[in-house]
Amino acid sequence: MSVLVLVLAVSAAFCLGIGFVLQQNAAQHAPLSDFLSPRLLLDLMHVRRWLGGIGFMVVGMVLGAVALAHGELSLVEPLLATNLLFALGLSRRQTKQPLGRQGWAGLALLAGGVTAFIVAGQPTGGDAVTNPLRHWLIIGVMVGLALLLTTYAKRSRLSAAPVLLSLAAGLLYGVQDALTRVSGQRFSEGGWPELVTGWQPYAVLALGVTGLVLVQSAFETAPLRMSLPALTAAQPLAGIVCGVGFLGDQLRTDTGALAWEAAGLAAVVLGIVLLGLHPAMPRGSAEAEQRRDLQPH
């Protein structure tokens, strides 16, 4: 594994984790009438803390894009999932909660799972699949699942809505990461003319804005512990599917390697859940809790 890719991906995870906490701190006070509306972003643009969170997130996305340009998606995505560690670090500073057994267990599972997946899978680059049908099939499934999750969340407005919206955003962000890598490859091959004549950069922008609305709506209606774990778990899984599915990423496929890869991903997801549910994670304001309880069931 390239040291450059490691440094870039972990730095991106740091910025993303800090950015998510700052965004949720601000979004929980937004009007509930802005739920799943682009107007939510317009209202939040007047909040300094939210703008700071967006700034951190943008820097994280840029660092992640550079990491993707130098490493495989199946390698970078698990490293980006460590953003939850940095989110927990800032949250601990705000809430003064110790890590305890749950925190240390989640940390060990997340870090160990990422390590196990990378060591066992040994992600390497390969030739991207040229069949456009396979591209659109995988992207269509991811976007379709995100749409279904969002539709159910909008109709139900139940306590599960923030989790569903975060899962949907994670799927979109995973696809966005894959198309970011494709855009970087196009730029490397032909510069700006090659980049702007492809559909990928515009899809990256559309997915980014849509995902942002979903995430902020989740942050608006529930504490961080209900949204960030789902977002953090779904994004790398979707990214790995895209990487292996049509970007040409290759993982070891012998029985032992597959077992360790599956165990590593399972440990990552479990670690994310434990950290996300940690008492140090912001519970949200009493006002936000009351507003969520008053939603129609």
N, C-alpha and C positions, 0 to 999 in steps of 0.2 A: 504493500500500500504506500502510495506517495505521501511523504511528509507534508507536501504542499496541500494536497487534497484534504488531509486530516486537519491541518490548521485552518484552512478555509471553511470546511464544513462545521467544525466545532465553533469557530468564530461566528458563523452564520447562525448556529443554534443558540449561542449566547444572545445575539441581538434579537432573534425571534422570541425567545423566552421572556426577555425584559419587555419587549414591545407588547406581547400579549397581556401581561399583567397591567401595564399602564393603560392599554386600551379598555380592558374590562373595568378598571377603576373608574373610568370616565363613562363608559357606555351604560353602566348600571343606573345612571341618573337620567338617561335619555327618555323622552316621552314614549309611553307604550304604544301610542298611535303610529309611531314610526316603524313598528315591527314589520320586518321583511320589505321595507320600502327604501328606495335610494335616498329618500328625504332624510333618513337616519344619518347618512354620511354627511349631508349638508349641515345638519344640526350639530354633529360632533366636531365639525371643522372649526367651531368657535371655542372649543375646549383645548387649552394648552396641553394638558396631560395626554389627551388623546392624540394630538398632533405629534407629541414627543414619542408616543408609542408607535405611531405610523412611521415616524422617522427611523426608529430602531428596526421596525419590520422591513422597511425598504432597503436599509443597509444589509440586513440579513438576507434578503432575497437576492441582492446583487452579489454578495459573497457566495451564496449558494449557487448562483448561475455560473460564477467563475469556477467554483469547485466542480460543477457538472461539465464544464468545458474541458477539465483536465482528468476527470474520473468517471467511472461508470455510475449510472443511476442507481444500480443495485448496491453500490458501495456508499454513495453519498446519502441516500435516503435514511438508512438506519442511523447514521451519524447526526443528521438533522433532528431525529426524534429525541435527541438528548436535550432539546430546548426546554423540556419539562424540568430538568434538573436546575437550570438557571432560573426558570420561573419560580420554582420552589424556593430557591435561594433568596430571591427578592421578597417573596411572600413571607418567608421566615423573618426577614428583617423588619417587615411591617407588623407581623402578628406576634413576634417574640416567642414562637412555639419551637420547642426542641424537636429534633428529628425522631427520636424514639425508635422502637423496633420496626414500626411500619415504614418509616422514612428510610432507615438503613436497608431494610429488606427490598423496598422498591428501587432504591439506588443500585443495590447489588444485582437485582434482576435485570434492570434496564441496561446497565453497563456490561454485565456478563452476557446478556442476550445479544447485544450488538456485537460484542467481541466474538461470541460463538458463531454467529451467522457469517461474519466476515471471514473468520479463520477457516470455517468449514466450507463455505461456498466459494471462497477465493474468486470474487467477481472479476471477470476480464471482459474486455471489449471484443466485439465481433462485427460481422457484416450485418447492417440493418436490413430488416425484411423489406423487400421492394414491392411486395404485393399490397396495393392500397386497400384492398378489401379487409385485410387483417388489421391494418391501422385503424380503419373506421369502425370495425367490429369491436375492437377493444375499447377505443375511445367512446363509442356509442354506448357500450355496456356501462362504463364508469359514469358517464354523464346521465344516462337513463336512470341508474340507481340513485344518483344525487337528486334528480328531479322527483323521483318517487318519494324519497325521504323528505324532501322539502314540502311536497304536496301534502303528505300526511301530517307533517308538523304544523303546517298552516291551517289545516282543517281541524285538527284536534285541539291545538293550543293547550295541550296537557303538560304535565310536569316533565314529560319525556321530550318535549319539543326542542329544548336546547341541545340535548344529546343527538337527536336526529339531524338538526341543522349542522352541528359540528361534524358529524359523520359525512354529511353531504359536502361540506366545505373541504374536508380532508380528501375526499375522492377527487374533487375538482382541482385541488392544489397538487395532488399526485400527477394528474394529467398535465397540469400546467408545468410542472418540473420536467416532464418528458418532452413537451413541446419547446420548453426553454432550451433544452439540450439540442434539439433539432435546429432551432433558430441559431444557436451558437455555431453549429457545424456549417450552416448555410453562410453565415457571416465569414467564417474562416476560409471557406472555399471561394466566395465571390465578392466579399465586402458588402457595402450597403445596398448596391443594386440587387444582389442576390437575396439579401435579407428582406427588403421591402416588397419584393415581387412575390413572395410566398405568403400563404395564408397563416402560417404558424405564429408569427409575432402578434397578429391581430387576435388570434385565438387565445394567446397567452394573456393579452390585455383584458379580453372579455371574461375569461375564467378568473382572473385576478380580481376584477371589480365585483363579479357575482359572488365569488367566495368571500370577499370582504363584507358584503351586505349580509350574507348568511352568518358569518362569524360574529359580527357586531350585534345582530339580532339575538344570537345565542347569549352573548355577553350581557345584553340589555335585560334579558328576562330571567337570568339565573346566575348563581355564583360560579366562579371560575372552575371549581371542582366538578361541576356538572358538564362543562363544555370542553375544556382544554384536553382532558384525557382522550376523548373520542376523536378530536381533531388530530392530536399527535399520533394516535394509533392508526387512523385511516390513511393519512398521507403517505407514510412509507410503504404500506402494503399496496396501495394503488400505484405508487411510483415503481415498485419492484415488478409488478405485473406488466406495466408498460415497458419497462426496461428489458425484461426477458421476452415479452410478447412481440415487440416489433422494433426495438432499438438495437437488437443484436447482443445484449448483455448475456454473458454465459456464466453459469454456476456449475459447480461439480454436481454430478448426478448419480454417483455411486450410492449404494444403500446407506452406508455410514454417514456420508456427507449430507444426504437428504434428511436423515434423522436429526443430525445436529442443526441443520438449517431450520427445520421445523421447530425444534426445541428452542432455538435461539429466538425465532420470531414470537413464539408463545411466551417466552420469558420477557421479551420486550413489551408485549401487550400487557401482561400481568404487572410488570414493573410500572408501566405508565398508569394503570388503574390505581395501584397502591399509592403512588406519588400524587396523583390527581385528587384522591380522596383524603389526603393527609390533612390533619387539622390546621396546618400552617397555611393551606390554600385559602384565599379570601372567601368568606361565606357570602359576601354581598351585603349591602346595607339593609337595614330593617325596612326601609321604604321599598326597595326592590323585592324583598321577600314578600311583603304585603301585597304589592302589585301582582306578583306571580300567583299568589294564592287567590286573588280576586278574578283571575282569568276564567272564562267559562269552560267547564269540563264536559 
